[in-house]
Amino acid sequence: MKKNNLFKAISIIPVIIYSITLILLPLLYIFFLSFQKNDSYGGIIYELTLTNYFTIIDLTYLKVFLKSALIGIITTVLCILISYPFALILKNKSSKVQNLCTKLVMVPFLTNSLIRTYGWIVLLRKNGVINATLQALHITNAPLNLMYNNIGIIIGMTYTLLPFMILPLCSAVFKIDKSLIEAAKDLGASRMQIFKNIIVPESISGVFNGSLMVFIPAIGYFFIADILGGGKEMIIGNLIKNQFLTARNWPLGSAISIFLILITFILVKIYQKLGGKMDDLGGM
């Protein structure tokens, strides 16, 4: 027993070193920087101040935060609307088909997300595949503006983050006892009643898991807003990137980063209060 305990203690040391070196220390440094001042040349003045936190309360920044939240909410809702039919269709399939389809959902991750986002330019631009198809079918008379605006950002976010909703939702839906659905059918329940009274309550944990895993990245994926939004639309991720790389205001960028971490922490706590378990966030 002593040898096993010693082996476990030794085996966990690399994890502790990794967590401290690459997670804890950088976060502490960012937290420390958020209370410092910035000079005119992009340098850091090491004087404690709350100016950076008062700055992000400004109306200009609050608008960015609200827009980011709105984009995150819309993206999350779209992912739910797409994932539910997918999960319900697969529930009635064999386990082999279920495993195959859920694995295919992960195939896009074999390609860099930045490359996949650039691929959407071919589809969404005015002379792209989507507009050409719509005009060829006489659905539209002129090209639609699907890029360099919020529409492009939401499409890119939904495509990129959809697997994070599909996997936990499928996991929850697949666990629903089929006998409950069959009993409801025998009692004359409609499909909508079955969905509302059985499927939704039984799979709500998957919805919470997926929503958390979609919403948080949706307000921070700055590269999607840069590529499909054309740099015209700002979300929290862009704001942080610009402060660090363009404005060279590391203290303010650090304060916004801490604010984003705080939002994440609050969402996780809300999730736990609603009955979620941190172990469930791994999805399937």
ZAMARGU-4260 file (C-alpha; in steps of 0.2 Angstrom, whole numbers, plus 5000, padded with zeros to 4 digits):
<rodrens>
0) 5000/5000/5000 | 5014/5012/5004 | 5022/5008/4988 | 5006/5012/4978 | 5004/5028/4988
5) 5022/5033/4984 | 5019/5029/4966 | 5003/5039/4965 | 5012/5054/4973 | 5026/5053/4961
10) 5015/5051/4946 | 5005/5067/4950 | 5020/5078/4952 | 5022/5082/4933 | 5003/5087/4933
15) 5006/5099/4948 | 5022/5106/4940 | 5012/5109/4924 | 4997/5117/4932 | 5008/5129/4943
20) 5020/5133/4929 | 5008/5135/4914 | 4991/5139/4922 | 4993/5146/4940 | 5008/5158/4938
25) 5003/5166/4922 | 4985/5169/4929 | 4993/5177/4945 | 5004/5188/4934 | 4989/5194/4923
30) 4980/5197/4939 | 4995/5207/4946 | 4997/5217/4929 | 4978/5222/4930 | 4982/5233/4945
35) 4997/5242/4937 | 4998/5257/4926 | 5003/5259/4907 | 5015/5273/4901 | 5014/5282/4884
40) 5026/5270/4876 | 5018/5253/4880 | 5028/5250/4895 | 5022/5245/4913 | 5023/5257/4928
45) 5023/5246/4943 | 5011/5257/4954 | 4995/5249/4961 | 4979/5256/4954 | 4961/5252/4951
50) 4960/5263/4936 | 4960/5249/4923 | 4944/5241/4932 | 4936/5258/4932 | 4940/5260/4914
55) 4931/5244/4908 | 4915/5251/4916 | 4915/5264/4903 | 4900/5264/4891 | 4911/5260/4876
60) 4917/5244/4884 | 4900/5239/4891 | 4893/5240/4873 | 4907/5227/4868 | 4903/5216/4883
65) 4884/5216/4879 | 4887/5213/4860 | 4898/5198/4865 | 4885/5191/4877 | 4872/5193/4863
70) 4882/5184/4850 | 4886/5171/4863 | 4868/5168/4867 | 4862/5168/4849 | 4876/5155/4845
75) 4871/5144/4860 | 4853/5144/4855 | 4857/5140/4837 | 4868/5126/4843 | 4854/5119/4853
80) 4842/5120/4839 | 4853/5110/4828 | 4859/5098/4841 | 4842/5092/4847 | 4836/5085/4830
85) 4853/5077/4827 | 4853/5068/4844 | 4835/5063/4843 | 4837/5055/4826 | 4853/5046/4832
90) 4844/5039/4847 | 4834/5027/4837 | 4849/5021/4828 | 4860/5006/4832 | 4875/5009/4844
95) 4887/5007/4829 | 4878/5021/4819 | 4878/5032/4835 | 4897/5029/4838 | 4901/5033/4820
100) 4891/5049/4819 | 4897/5056/4835 | 4915/5052/4829 | 4912/5061/4812 | 4907/5076/4822
105) 4924/5077/4829 | 4932/5075/4812 | 4933/5094/4808 | 4945/5095/4824 | 4958/5086/4814
110) 4960/5102/4804 | 4965/5119/4812 | 4950/5129/4816 | 4959/5145/4808 | 4960/5136/4792
115) 4942/5130/4793 | 4936/5148/4797 | 4945/5154/4781 | 4936/5140/4771 | 4919/5149/4776
120) 4925/5164/4766 | 4923/5154/4750 | 4905/5150/4755 | 4899/5167/4762 | 4907/5180/4751
125) 4896/5189/4738 | 4902/5178/4724 | 4903/5163/4735 | 4895/5146/4734 | 4880/5151/4745
130) 4875/5167/4736 | 4878/5159/4719 | 4867/5144/4723 | 4853/5156/4730 | 4853/5166/4714
135) 4854/5151/4703 | 4838/5145/4711 | 4830/5162/4710 | 4828/5163/4729 | 4837/5180/4729
140) 4840/5193/4716 | 4856/5200/4723 | 4870/5193/4734 | 4867/5193/4752 | 4879/5201/4764
145) 4884/5186/4774 | 4902/5192/4779 | 4910/5206/4788 | 4896/5208/4799 | 4888/5200/4814
150) 4879/5187/4803 | 4896/5180/4797 | 4903/5180/4815 | 4888/5170/4822 | 4889/5158/4807
155) 4907/5155/4811 | 4904/5153/4829 | 4890/5141/4827 | 4900/5130/4815 | 4916/5130/4826
160) 4907/5127/4843 | 4893/5115/4837 | 4902/5099/4842 | 4903/5106/4860 | 4884/5106/4860
165) 4881/5090/4850 | 4892/5078/4861 | 4885/5082/4878 | 4867/5083/4872 | 4869/5066/4863
170) 4876/5059/4879 | 4861/5065/4889 | 4848/5060/4875 | 4855/5042/4872 | 4853/5039/4891
175) 4834/5042/4891 | 4825/5026/4894 | 4816/5021/4878 | 4802/5013/4889 | 4797/5030/4895
180) 4794/5036/4877 | 4785/5020/4872 | 4774/5022/4888 | 4770/5040/4883 | 4765/5034/4865
185) 4754/5021/4872 | 4745/5033/4883 | 4741/5044/4868 | 4755/5058/4870 | 4759/5068/4855
190) 4777/5070/4849 | 4777/5088/4856 | 4771/5082/4873 | 4784/5068/4873 | 4798/5081/4869
195) 4792/5093/4882 | 4788/5082/4896 | 4801/5068/4894 | 4815/5072/4883 | 4819/5090/4888
200) 4818/5086/4907 | 4829/5070/4905 | 4842/5079/4894 | 4842/5096/4902 | 4859/5092/4910
205) 4866/5090/4892 | 4859/5107/4887 | 4867/5115/4902 | 4884/5107/4899 | 4884/5111/4880
210) 4878/5129/4884 | 4892/5132/4895 | 4905/5125/4883 | 4898/5135/4869 | 4894/5152/4877
215) 4911/5155/4885 | 4922/5152/4869 | 4909/5162/4859 | 4913/5178/4868 | 4932/5175/4867
220) 4936/5168/4849 | 4943/5184/4842 | 4950/5176/4826 | 4932/5172/4820 | 4927/5190/4823
225) 4943/5196/4814 | 4941/5184/4798 | 4922/5183/4796 | 4918/5200/4804 | 4931/5209/4794
230) 4938/5217/4810 | 4923/5228/4810 | 4914/5220/4824 | 4922/5219/4842 | 4919/5206/4855
235) 4928/5203/4871 | 4941/5192/4863 | 4946/5205/4851 | 4946/5219/4864 | 4959/5209/4874
240) 4969/5205/4859 | 4970/5223/4853 | 4975/5229/4871 | 4989/5217/4871 | 4996/5218/4853
245) 4990/5234/4846 | 4987/5247/4860 | 5001/5239/4870 | 4991/5242/4886 | 4995/5226/4895
250) 4987/5232/4912 | 4970/5236/4904 | 4971/5220/4893 | 4974/5210/4909 | 4960/5218/4918
255) 4948/5214/4904 | 4955/5196/4905 | 4952/5195/4923 | 4934/5201/4920 | 4931/5187/4907
260) 4938/5174/4919 | 4926/5181/4932 | 4911/5179/4920 | 4917/5161/4917 | 4918/5158/4936
265) 4900/5165/4938 | 4893/5155/4924 | 4901/5139/4932 | 4894/5143/4949 | 4876/5146/4941
270) 4878/5129/4932 | 4882/5120/4949 | 4868/5129/4958 | 4856/5122/4944 | 4861/5105/4949
275) 4876/5102/4936 | 4891/5093/4941 | 4909/5097/4935 | 4912/5079/4930 | 4898/5081/4917
280) 4907/5095/4907 | 4917/5082/4898 | 4902/5077/4888 | 4903/5060/4881
</rodrens>
